[in-house]
């Protein structure tokens, strides 16, 4: 008598092994993809190249958000993108008294006046603030809270993002008199570190030169508001 052997085969849900994005990043991809796609359609006839570029990028972001799969991450054999570190140092002279320049910087909600990448800074209390930043191409905004870590009136102010922020960043701005005591030397150090696994990290791989130049230009715009001398030295290191 013939016998029949039954084998039980355990099946996994199709495509699950290809998912390498977490839901927060997938949501961000979908939103950014839709916005960038519509922006590309609006620019298609007025600026064809830019329109096609935006539509292509938007389609890619929308697809990665819906499927939960990022081919870039797969190619580098990681579930997350590598973090990016950007360090910016700038030093220049402002033709204003040191305390006046310090007070301008101490009111962090003044910064969007000359930093174009900042949409606004909302003051929460004397030490905490909420920052809203426009990312390159104007796709969307990101935000985080900061805390003032150092504050020496007339000499130094330093602040950093709170733990868990989308972009880990820290600023230090120091003030000193020139030799003749008639102007102020402003020394700025900025550190940006974008966490692995965020859409912002992926976008910065694409728009990294734009991002660095954007921050550097924002610092130079400070001349227009505080009457700085012509020469401004900005050093950007990755």
N, C-alpha and C positions, 0 to 999 in steps of 0.2 A: 504494500500500500504506500502510495507516495505521500510524502509529508511536505508541508509548506512552512517555510521559515519567514516570520514577519520581523522586519527591522524597523525600529522607531527612529526616525530622523528628526532631530530638533532643529527647527528653522528660526532664524532671527528675522526681525523686520527688515525688509529691503531698504538699503540705503543708510541704515543706522551707522554702519562702520565708516561711512564717508562724512558723517557730521563731525566737524571739528571746530564749530563756533558755538558759544554759549548764547542763550536767548537775549541778554541785554545787547550784545554786539549784533545779533541778527536783527533786532528791532531797529537799532541805529542804522544798519545797512539799508533796510527797507525804506526808512524815512528819508535818508540821504539820497538813495537811488531815485525815489519818486521826485523829490525836489530838483535834483540835478537834471533828471530827464525832462521835466517840464520846462526848466530854464533853457535846456538845449533846443527844445522845440520852438520857444519864443525867439531864439537867436538864429534859427536855421537859415532864414532868408537874409537877415541883416548882416550876420557874421557866420557864414556857412562852416568854416573850419572850426570855430569855437563851438558852434551848435552841434556839429557831429561829434566833437570830442566830448562834450558834456553828455550827449545822449548815449554814447558808448560807455562812458564811465558810469553813468546812472544805471544803464542796463546791467553792467557787471555787478554793481553794488546791490541792485534789486535781486538779482539771481542768487548771490551769495547769502542774502538775508533769507530768502524763501527756502532755499535748499539746505541752508546751514553748513554749506561746504565752501571752503576757501582753497582754491587750487594753489595759491601762493604758499599758504601754510603747509600744504601737502608736499610741495616740491622741496621745501627746506626741511621736511621731515619733522615738523613741529606743530603743535596744536595752537601755538600762539606766535605772534611776530616778535622779533627781538626788540628790546627797548632801545630808544634813541636818547642820547645825551647831547644837549646843546648848551654850550657855555658862552656867554657874551660878556665882554668887558669893555667899558667905555669911560673915557676921562676927558673932561673939557672944562673951560672957564666960563663962568656966568658973571656978567657985569651987574651984580646985585649983592647986597649984604648977605653974609652967611646965614643969619637967622631967618631972613625973608625967604631964601631959597629952601631952607630946611622946612619951614612952615608950609610952603607950597607942596612939597613932597609928603609931608606928614598927613595932609588931607588927601588920602588916597583917591577920593572921588574926583580929584583934579586930573588924574592920569589920562583918562579918555580924551582930554582936551588936545593932547598931542600924540597919543598912541592910537593909531587908527585901527589896530587889531582889537582894541578894547571897545566893546559896545557900551558898557557902563560898570561902575563899581559902587555897590550899595553898602553904606556903612551900617554895621549891625550894632557895634558899641565901640568903645575907645580902643579895643585891641583886635576886634574881628570885623571882617568885611566879606562881601559876596561878590565874586568877579564873574562877569559874563563876557566871553571872548568869541570873536568871529574867526572861524577857521578859513584857510585859503579857499578861493572861488566862491565864498559866500553861501555854501551849501546849507549850513546850519550854524548853531552856536553851541558852545560847551561852557560849563560853569563849575565853580568850586568855591569853597570858603577858605579864607586865609587868616592867619594869626600873626600879630606883630610879636617878634621874638626879642628884638633889641631896639631900644629907643633912648638915645642920649641927645637931648635937645641941642640943636645947633651943630651937632657933630656926626651923628650916625642914626640911621633907621634901617631895620631889617625885618623882613616878614617872609613867611613860607606858607604853602598850602597845607590844609589839614589832612591828616591820614585818610587814605581811601579816595583821594581826589582823582579825577580823570587824568590830569597832568600834574605830576609832582614838580613843583617849582619853588625856587627861593630867590629872594632879592636882597641885596645889601647896597645901600647908598650912603656914602660918607661925604662930609663937607669940611673944607678947610680954607683958610684965608690965603690969598696970594701974598707974595713977599711985600708988596706995598700996602696990603690990607684993604684995597679998594674993590676987590672982586672975590669971587668964591670958586674954588676948585671942586668940581663935582666928580666923584668916582663911583661908577655903577658896576656891579657884578650881578649877572642874572644866570641862573641855572635852571634849565628845563629838562625834566626826565619824564618820558612818556611810558607808561606801564605796558608790559607785554600783554597781548591779547585784546587790546582795545582797537576800535576802528581808527581812532586818532593816530595810533602808532602806524597803521598801514598807510593812512593818508600822508603822513609825514615822510614815509619812504618815497611816495610819489611826488609830493610838493616840497621836499626838504629845502632846496635852494630858495624857493619862494618864502618859506617860513622863516628862514634865517635872515633873509634880506628885509622882510617885513618888520621884524623886531628891531633890526639895526636902524632902519629908516625912521621908525617911531621914536627911537632915542634921539636921532638927529633933529627931529621936528621940535624937540624941546627948545631949540634955539629961538624959534619963532615966538615962544611964549615968555621966555625969561631973558632975552637979549644976550645970548651966549656969543662968544667970539666966533669968527668964521671957521676956524679949524676945530674939528671934532674927530677924535680918534676912536674908532669902533673896531674891536677885535672879536671875531666869532670863531669858536673852536667847536668841532664835533668830537 
